[in-house]
């Protein structure tokens, strides 16, 4: 009777509890609603959970199959375990579905889809560069020295060929353009509330939404030196902060100013290093934005992003950039042979150092606490363990920058 459960998990009868747990985690991840959009994912997830519950709670080998009384007891417990497994699987799937819906509604899902499009475009451009640059050198300089670039270029070409059907189909956006317009209008508030950012104004415009998340029950399983699994529980919440027309217009102006200044610096600043141009643009944009906010007596909408962990991250980034660039001819800062590699390596490995370094100077419970005064609701959520984004490689750098810009 229990053989069917082993078959569902793809195991042989008599597999150990460790093997059952390992395969269950892999299959549950495969049919997780965040990953598998199939209409049959729910049914598969339920069957997998049922098989896991039965096989992990019973040991059928201990039953004497020749004893009718034992067989009746066995069948009874199988029936009870099956019902319990179905209920647990349904509850677990509903919980995952709610978390998935909250993730999509928060806008982070659409942002991840957009990031996938940008990433795929960059991979295509990089592949074309690796294949075309050696040919350009042959035609212009009559040198064949750079043809080794074809090796990674060909590998990337095969990768693009394998991914050609899904390369520009990472998934549909949750919000359409009409949904975004309707969402903006639905968050327009006219009432007795005071503007969060201009204390002398009433809230009569689009409120500012802040999405926060709480990560808990983190579990890591290391299987060998190169493979591991991470499991965690995440809870999302959103805060709508009342805003006046004055604050909305000032915030929009500041966002456009930041983007314009960074673009101008990237194009026109007479510095060889592109990374240094970007950093100079960000610093200049931040200073001018702060000046405008002070002159108009308007609070920044993104001051909640600046906490002790972020300060440590910014300082570490500046130190890394200084180490991998040539500043001997300052202000003409030049890139070196190590600049690109240093920035990419730090982008992916920074999380191994940022929090440990922060804990040297600050207590763990205040790392995510904003440096500037925030509304009571945000302070309360921070005290409960909520934060602004996942502390994971790349994302922890790109997400705050995007929020700061927009």
Buried (B, 14 or more C-beta within 10 A) or exposed (E): BBEEBBEBBEBEEEBEEEBBBBBBBEBBEEBBBEEBEEEEBBEBBBBBBBBBBBBBEBEBEEBEEEEEEEBEEBEEBBEEBBEBBBEBBBEBBEEBBEBBBBBBBBBBBBBBBEBBEEEBEEBBEEBEEBBEBBEEBBEEEEEEEBBEBBEEBEEBBEEBEEEEEEBEEBEEBBBEEEEEEEBEEEBBBEEEBEBBBBEEBBBBBBBBBBBBBBBEEEEEEEEEEEEEEEEEEBBBBEBBBBBBBBBBEBBEBBBEBBBEBBEBBEEEBEBBBEBBBBBBBBEBBBEBBEEBBEEBEBBBBBBBBBBBBBBBBBEBBEEBBEEBBBBEEEEEBBBEEEBEEBBEEBBEEBBEEBBEBBBEEBEEEBBBBBBEEBBEBBBEBBEEBBBBBBBEBBBBBBBBEEBBBE
